[in-house]
Amino acid sequence: MTRTTRRQRAIVYLGLTVGLALVAGPFLWTALSSFKPEREIRRDPPTFWPETWTLDNFAELFGRVDLGTAFANSLIIALVLVATNLLFCSMVGYAFAKLSFRGKNLAFGLVLVQLAIPAIVVMMPQFVLIARFGMVNTFLGIILPTVVTPLGVFMMRQFISDLPDELIDAARVDGAREFRVFFTIILPLCGPALATLGLITFLGSWNNFLWPAVVAQSEDLYTLPVALNILNGYEGTHYNLLVAGSVVVIAPILFLFVFLQRFFIQGIATTGLK
């Protein structure tokens, strides 16, 4: 290895180290601050490593907020949305990628247009529809608007487009109908894309605050972000409880990403490539 190559590698490692510090630093500070008393969190200048370790923040957090119910609500909603998006987005993506029907290009164009529309723009019409169907303050009202997402349809369409047509043609020659082709041939080959879509959907649902806060009007339907917002009450902001709550919210996502990162990276790298 030449001196120039070693120097270039050292520069790359230095840049990656700096980038890692910038990205992971705030998360690490939040995790460590959850074990600090509030007076230490408010100290100026702030400390990075706790001088006094305590679990009182978590004990007080679970005493103030019904996190058990909120955690269960978030988990149920996220799992249902993951299941519906994996099934329906892959089915629609398969239709756009491999089937021929009138108006296909127009329909896919409308999907792409929806990707450019901010969610806040369609929130009011969605709430009016949910209210007219009597689904306000229900799990169905929280779940229904995102059972299929434009991003999921686009991702699955791009991935399925790369699958060889010969597999589908051979199955059709053997007499397989479209549902059998989809469930026995297409779906098993979409593992990386499904893992990527599942993680993105779970993350979006788990961190979603605005829509559940609008639809859920009783505490027994609150999700974790909505329940933690109670801490910003009339008594002022409790930073020790907020950082402890942030750790409770972030921890499942980190564990999920650790287990699925190989599929996530593979799905991102292969989606849309020819």
Buried (B, 14 or more C-beta within 10 A) or exposed (E): EEEEEEEEEEEEEEEEEEEEEEEEEEEEBBBBBBBBBBEBBEEEEEBEEBEEEBEEBBEBBBEBBBBEBBBEBBBBBBBBBBEBBBBBBBBBBBBBBBEEEEEEEEBBEEBEEBEEEEBEEEBEEBBEEBEEEEBBBBBEBBBBBBBBBBBBBBBBBBBBBBBEEEEBEEBEEEEBEBEEBBBEBBBEBBEBBBBBBBBBBBBBBBBBEEBBBBBBEEBEBBBBBBBBBBBEEEEEEBBBBBBBBBBBBBEBBEEBEEEBEEBBEBBBEBBEEE
